[in-house]
Amino acid sequence: MHIPMPSLNANQIMHFWFRVIRSTENDCWKWVGSINKSNNYHTAYLTIGGIKYIAPRLAYYIHTGIDPNEYEIAHTCDISICCNPRHLWLATHQENMQDYFDKGYSPSYGNTRLTKEQIKEIKNLYSISSPESLAKKFGVTRQQIWRIATGRQRTVQ
């Protein structure tokens, strides 16, 4: 469900940036305010008027003046608590998930990364090894192994 971005005054914007550790313009600007740590994914948020707003969405909105609406905020840095506007971009859910898979993340094991070489190795070994042994070797689930081997998760470019 989309929650429209609030109208923010100067004090609220200052309150927001007070909870962000900013360094150089190219580094991640990490949120140090409230964080929800459910589902192996850390969601940074700020409560305004009793409503919880996701911090990177607010950062994007404050920087661009554009309400993300139904779009997700994707991170070029892949750090969910990063609020550096230079690292944030609007994406559909499908685009965000494709970016996630293209970078080798595993939806089954949070931020488990597989390299392109590992993906190729899984595909090569799948016909002669059990999914359970491959899952143990690569630190993912056997369902993940099946999705990779059958091409349902991502392709190697």
Backbone as CSV, one residue per row, in Angstrom:
resi,resn,N_x,N_y,N_z,CA_x,CA_y,CA_z,C_x,C_y,C_z
1,MET,0.841,-1.182,0.000,0.000,0.000,0.000,0.882,1.241,0.000
2,HIS,0.573,2.152,-0.879,1.334,3.387,-1.012,0.882,4.408,0.033
3,ILE,1.842,4.939,0.753,1.581,6.021,1.692,2.192,7.275,1.082
4,PRO,1.365,8.288,0.781,1.911,9.509,0.172,2.955,10.156,1.085
5,MET,3.966,10.735,0.466,4.997,11.436,1.231,4.369,12.657,1.908
6,PRO,4.794,12.950,3.124,4.221,14.086,3.852,4.828,15.407,3.384
7,SER,4.102,16.476,3.618,4.691,17.811,3.428,5.625,18.017,4.610
8,LEU,6.874,18.339,4.323,7.861,18.473,5.387,8.299,19.917,5.534
9,ASN,8.396,20.368,6.783,8.929,21.709,7.028,10.435,21.596,7.277
10,ALA,11.104,22.720,7.398,12.565,22.745,7.565,13.003,21.976,8.812
11,ASN,12.247,22.081,9.911,12.599,21.357,11.132,12.508,19.849,10.949
12,GLN,11.502,19.381,10.227,11.360,17.944,9.988,12.477,17.420,9.085
13,ILE,12.856,18.214,8.091,13.957,17.821,7.211,15.255,17.765,8.007
14,MET,15.488,18.753,8.870,16.679,18.747,9.719,16.644,17.533,10.659
15,HIS,15.484,17.238,11.218,15.289,16.086,12.098,15.645,14.795,11.344
16,PHE,15.234,14.694,10.076,15.559,13.526,9.255,17.069,13.395,9.080
17,TRP,17.735,14.451,8.575,19.163,14.374,8.273,20.017,14.217,9.528
18,PHE,19.480,14.595,10.685,20.187,14.396,11.947,20.401,12.904,12.231
19,ARG,19.573,12.056,11.630,19.645,10.612,11.847,20.408,9.881,10.724
20,VAL,21.134,10.640,9.929,21.905,10.067,8.824,23.367,10.455,9.005
21,ILE,24.251,9.462,8.952,25.690,9.743,8.999,26.135,9.975,7.563
22,ARG,26.451,11.237,7.270,26.877,11.601,5.916,28.380,11.790,5.889
23,SER,29.017,11.254,4.864,30.450,11.467,4.684,30.643,12.076,3.303
24,THR,31.419,11.454,2.453,31.627,12.027,1.125,30.386,11.819,0.265
25,GLU,30.307,12.545,-0.822,29.116,12.454,-1.670,28.955,11.085,-2.320
26,ASN,30.030,10.317,-2.434,29.935,9.002,-3.076,29.777,7.846,-2.100
27,ASP,30.023,8.067,-0.820,29.886,7.010,0.179,28.425,6.803,0.557
28,CYS,28.153,5.661,1.176,26.820,5.435,1.729,26.598,6.387,2.900
29,TRP,25.398,6.913,2.986,24.992,7.744,4.114,24.060,6.867,4.943
30,LYS,24.569,6.340,6.033,23.827,5.340,6.798,22.854,5.963,7.799
31,TRP,21.676,5.394,7.798,20.613,5.772,8.719,20.946,5.239,10.103
32,VAL,20.853,6.104,11.119,21.114,5.682,12.497,19.887,5.861,13.378
33,GLY,18.752,6.085,12.743,17.489,6.184,13.476,16.885,4.803,13.670
34,SER,15.574,4.747,13.746,14.861,3.488,13.990,15.031,2.533,12.812
35,ILE,15.193,1.243,13.152,15.362,0.209,12.132,14.515,-0.998,12.511
36,ASN,13.726,-1.473,11.562,12.954,-2.699,11.723,13.796,-3.820,11.119
37,LYS,14.117,-4.840,11.905,15.019,-5.904,11.451,14.278,-7.198,11.114
38,SER,13.082,-7.105,10.609,12.334,-8.318,10.282,12.733,-8.862,8.914
39,ASN,12.511,-10.141,8.710,12.737,-10.828,7.430,14.151,-10.700,6.885
40,ASN,15.153,-10.650,7.742,16.553,-10.547,7.302,16.827,-9.289,6.483
41,TYR,15.948,-8.323,6.558,16.125,-7.096,5.789,15.931,-5.940,6.754
42,HIS,16.880,-5.056,6.831,16.784,-3.934,7.759,16.087,-2.763,7.076
43,THR,14.952,-2.370,7.614,14.195,-1.258,7.068,14.358,-0.054,7.980
44,ALA,14.979,0.986,7.442,15.171,2.228,8.186,13.890,3.056,8.053
45,TYR,13.430,3.606,9.167,12.203,4.396,9.071,12.208,5.558,10.052
46,LEU,11.368,6.527,9.740,11.162,7.690,10.590,9.659,7.854,10.760
47,THR,9.229,8.054,11.983,7.811,8.260,12.249,7.499,9.755,12.235
48,ILE,6.555,10.114,11.389,6.107,11.512,11.273,4.592,11.502,11.393
49,GLY,4.081,12.225,12.355,2.632,12.285,12.547,2.009,10.924,12.786
50,GLY,2.734,10.041,13.456,2.220,8.719,13.776,2.329,7.712,12.636
51,ILE,2.902,8.116,11.501,3.051,7.228,10.345,4.529,6.929,10.142
52,LYS,4.852,5.645,9.930,6.241,5.250,9.677,6.542,5.385,8.188
53,TYR,7.553,6.177,7.883,8.008,6.365,6.503,9.389,5.729,6.354
54,ILE,9.594,5.019,5.270,10.882,4.380,5.024,11.904,5.460,4.693
55,ALA,13.016,5.442,5.421,14.013,6.512,5.343,14.567,6.750,3.933
56,PRO,14.989,5.727,3.183,15.482,6.021,1.833,14.424,6.653,0.921
57,ARG,13.156,6.311,1.124,12.083,6.950,0.345,12.012,8.436,0.696
58,LEU,12.127,8.721,1.994,12.130,10.124,2.420,13.344,10.862,1.860
59,ALA,14.510,10.230,1.884,15.726,10.856,1.351,15.545,11.193,-0.124
60,TYR,14.995,10.251,-0.878,14.750,10.482,-2.302,13.783,11.642,-2.491
61,TYR,12.716,11.631,-1.706,11.691,12.673,-1.785,12.251,14.043,-1.402
62,ILE,13.008,14.101,-0.320,13.596,15.372,0.119,14.552,15.909,-0.946
63,HIS,15.338,15.032,-1.544,16.342,15.444,-2.530,15.725,15.855,-3.869
64,THR,14.712,15.106,-4.332,14.159,15.350,-5.677,12.837,16.097,-5.675
65,GLY,12.117,16.043,-4.556,10.780,16.623,-4.519,9.741,15.719,-5.171
66,ILE,10.153,14.525,-5.586,9.257,13.577,-6.262,8.815,12.498,-5.285
67,ASP,7.483,12.343,-5.157,6.940,11.265,-4.339,7.112,9.965,-5.125
68,PRO,7.786,8.961,-4.545,7.993,7.706,-5.273,6.701,6.973,-5.647
69,ASN,5.598,7.352,-5.024,4.311,6.722,-5.291,4.409,5.208,-5.218
70,GLU,3.992,4.521,-6.275,3.965,3.059,-6.287,5.328,2.435,-6.575
71,TYR,6.323,3.255,-6.883,7.653,2.725,-7.172,8.377,2.352,-5.882
72,GLU,9.337,1.458,-6.025,10.228,1.127,-4.924,11.483,1.980,-5.064
73,ILE,12.189,2.149,-3.959,13.484,2.816,-4.005,14.534,1.714,-4.025
74,ALA,15.274,1.640,-5.129,16.353,0.668,-5.258,17.662,1.368,-4.900
75,HIS,18.632,0.572,-4.479,19.935,1.098,-4.053,21.035,0.588,-4.977
76,THR,21.803,1.472,-5.565,22.954,1.027,-6.360,23.992,0.384,-5.452
77,CYS,24.027,0.777,-4.198,25.006,0.268,-3.226,24.537,-1.009,-2.532
78,ASP,23.257,-1.332,-2.638,22.658,-2.511,-2.005,22.684,-2.473,-0.483
79,ILE,22.772,-1.281,0.079,22.724,-1.110,1.538,21.343,-0.537,1.867
80,SER,20.504,-1.359,2.496,19.102,-0.971,2.698,18.928,0.264,3.575
81,ILE,19.915,0.561,4.426,19.789,1.727,5.303,20.513,2.951,4.744
82,CYS,20.987,2.863,3.504,21.667,4.003,2.881,20.638,5.044,2.450
83,CYS,20.935,6.302,2.755,20.048,7.410,2.397,20.724,8.417,1.463
84,ASN,21.844,8.030,0.865,22.522,8.924,-0.072,21.693,8.977,-1.349
85,PRO,21.141,10.147,-1.692,20.300,10.245,-2.887,21.005,9.795,-4.165
86,ARG,22.328,9.885,-4.201,23.080,9.444,-5.388,23.059,7.920,-5.546
87,HIS,22.690,7.220,-4.487,22.638,5.758,-4.520,21.217,5.235,-4.739
88,LEU,20.248,6.116,-4.814,18.845,5.719,-4.853,18.244,5.956,-6.231
89,TRP,17.414,5.014,-6.670,16.722,5.179,-7.943,15.341,4.538,-7.868
90,LEU,14.427,5.071,-8.651,13.070,4.538,-8.692,13.040,3.281,-9.540
91,ALA,12.336,2.268,-9.052,12.227,1.011,-9.787,10.865,0.391,-9.526
92,THR,10.346,-0.288,-10.529,9.172,-1.116,-10.282,9.634,-2.293,-9.424
93,HIS,8.695,-3.013,-8.874,9.076,-4.188,-8.080,9.856,-5.171,-8.954
94,GLN,9.390,-5.377,-10.187,10.066,-6.305,-11.099,11.496,-5.843,-11.391
95,GLU,11.699,-4.555,-11.643,13.042,-4.029,-11.903,13.946,-4.189,-10.678
96,ASN,13.396,-3.919,-9.506,14.168,-4.038,-8.271,14.585,-5.493,-8.032
97,MET,13.667,-6.427,-8.262,13.987,-7.844,-8.071,14.994,-8.322,-9.121
98,GLN,14.873,-7.843,-10.354,15.835,-8.229,-11.389,17.230,-7.715,-11.031
99,ASP,17.293,-6.483,-10.529,18.570,-5.925,-10.087,19.150,-6.780,-8.961
100,TYR,18.312,-7.180,-8.042,18.694,-8.022,-6.901,19.278,-9.347,-7.393
101,PHE,18.576,-10.012,-8.309,19.049,-11.295,-8.825,20.309,-11.124,-9.674
102,ASP,20.339,-10.077,-10.490,21.500,-9.832,-11.352,22.776,-9.630,-10.543
103,LYS,22.620,-9.123,-9.339,23.780,-8.902,-8.474,24.139,-10.149,-7.673
104,GLY,23.366,-11.217,-7.851,23.706,-12.484,-7.214,23.120,-12.702,-5.844
105,TYR,22.147,-11.885,-5.437,21.551,-12.103,-4.126,20.583,-13.266,-4.167
106,SER,20.413,-13.907,-3.037,19.523,-15.046,-2.905,18.307,-14.650,-2.080
107,PRO,17.108,-14.768,-2.642,15.919,-14.438,-1.849,15.693,-15.401,-0.703
108,SER,16.247,-16.597,-0.767,16.037,-17.588,0.289,16.909,-17.347,1.501
109,TYR,18.073,-16.771,1.304,19.021,-16.591,2.387,19.440,-15.141,2.527
110,GLY,18.493,-14.228,2.451,18.811,-12.825,2.658,19.862,-12.334,1.690
111,ASN,21.023,-12.010,2.185,22.043,-11.398,1.352,23.154,-12.365,0.937
112,THR,22.829,-13.651,0.796,23.814,-14.587,0.278,24.085,-14.224,-1.170
113,ARG,25.342,-14.042,-1.514,25.701,-13.704,-2.881,26.342,-14.893,-3.550
114,LEU,25.974,-15.098,-4.795,26.624,-16.099,-5.615,27.262,-15.376,-6.790
115,THR,28.472,-15.743,-7.094,29.148,-15.128,-8.233,28.641,-15.769,-9.520
116,LYS,28.956,-15.164,-10.649,28.595,-15.747,-11.935,29.256,-17.109,-12.109
117,GLU,30.481,-17.224,-11.601,31.192,-18.502,-11.684,30.473,-19.574,-10.865
118,GLN,29.984,-19.210,-9.681,29.252,-20.168,-8.855,27.945,-20.583,-9.528
119,ILE,27.269,-19.621,-10.151,26.027,-19.926,-10.873,26.322,-20.942,-11.982
120,LYS,27.395,-20.711,-12.744,27.778,-21.641,-13.816,28.111,-23.014,-13.239
121,GLU,28.823,-23.027,-12.119,29.195,-24.296,-11.490,27.958,-25.064,-11.032
122,ILE,26.997,-24.371,-10.462,25.750,-25.011,-10.033,25.060,-25.638,-11.241
123,LYS,24.970,-24.898,-12.335,24.318,-25.424,-13.540,25.059,-26.639,-14.092
124,ASN,26.383,-26.601,-14.042,27.176,-27.726,-14.549,27.073,-28.961,-13.649
125,LEU,27.010,-28.765,-12.344,26.999,-29.880,-11.397,25.606,-30.438,-11.116
126,TYR,24.581,-29.690,-11.492,23.211,-30.061,-11.117,22.831,-31.466,-11.591
127,SER,23.271,-31.862,-12.768,22.881,-33.174,-13.308,23.637,-34.328,-12.649
128,ILE,24.736,-34.037,-11.969,25.529,-35.126,-11.362,25.626,-35.031,-9.834
129,SER,25.026,-33.995,-9.246,25.055,-33.818,-7.784,23.645,-33.626,-7.266
130,SER,23.442,-33.952,-6.016,22.122,-33.749,-5.420,21.933,-32.267,-5.093
131,PRO,20.692,-31.789,-5.184,20.428,-30.397,-4.801,20.843,-30.117,-3.354
132,GLU,20.682,-31.108,-2.484,21.047,-30.937,-1.078,22.550,-30.691,-0.918
133,SER,23.364,-31.462,-1.648,24.819,-31.278,-1.525,25.258,-29.946,-2.122
134,LEU,24.623,-29.547,-3.222,24.960,-28.242,-3.816,24.530,-27.104,-2.896
135,ALA,23.353,-27.253,-2.284,22.859,-26.223,-1.372,23.818,-26.042,-0.203
136,LYS,24.293,-27.165,0.339,25.235,-27.096,1.457,26.549,-26.451,1.014
137,LYS,27.032,-26.834,-0.151,28.302,-26.309,-0.659,28.253,-24.798,-0.874
138,PHE,27.124,-24.299,-1.407,27.034,-22.884,-1.766,26.301,-22.031,-0.728
139,GLY,25.786,-22.650,0.331,25.152,-21.890,1.405,23.799,-21.311,1.056
140,VAL,23.048,-22.023,0.218,21.693,-21.594,-0.149,20.758,-22.793,0.035
141,THR,19.481,-22.624,-0.250,18.535,-23.726,-0.116,18.536,-24.582,-1.375
142,ARG,17.985,-25.788,-1.255,17.895,-26.642,-2.443,16.889,-26.074,-3.448
143,GLN,15.888,-25.333,-2.954,14.953,-24.671,-3.863,15.691,-23.628,-4.704
144,GLN,16.611,-22.930,-4.053,17.429,-21.939,-4.749,18.269,-22.620,-5.827
145,ILE,18.860,-23.758,-5.493,19.658,-24.526,-6.451,18.789,-24.904,-7.645
146,TRP,17.592,-25.394,-7.378,16.675,-25.794,-8.447,16.344,-24.602,-9.341
147,ARG,16.037,-23.433,-8.721,15.693,-22.244,-9.518,16.853,-21.824,-10.411
148,ILE,18.065,-21.898,-9.890,19.243,-21.529,-10.678,19.454,-22.531,-11.808
149,ALA,19.419,-23.811,-11.477,19.695,-24.868,-12.462,18.663,-24.905,-13.582
150,THR,17.428,-24.572,-13.255,16.365,-24.610,-14.253,16.143,-23.256,-14.931
151,GLY,16.955,-22.285,-14.580,16.855,-20.972,-15.218,15.695,-20.124,-14.752
152,ARG,15.067,-20.494,-13.656,13.926,-19.720,-13.174,14.337,-18.539,-12.300
153,GLN,15.596,-18.507,-11.876,16.018,-17.403,-11.020,16.748,-16.325,-11.777
154,ARG,17.858,-16.657,-12.368,18.590,-15.651,-13.105,19.479,-16.343,-14.108
155,THR,19.868,-15.609,-15.109,20.758,-16.166,-16.108,22.123,-15.524,-15.931
156,VAL,23.114,-16.210,-16.372,24.475,-15.678,-16.339,24.688,-14.951,-17.652
157,GLN,25.130,-13.709,-17.553,25.307,-12.912,-18.770,26.692,-13.082,-19.334
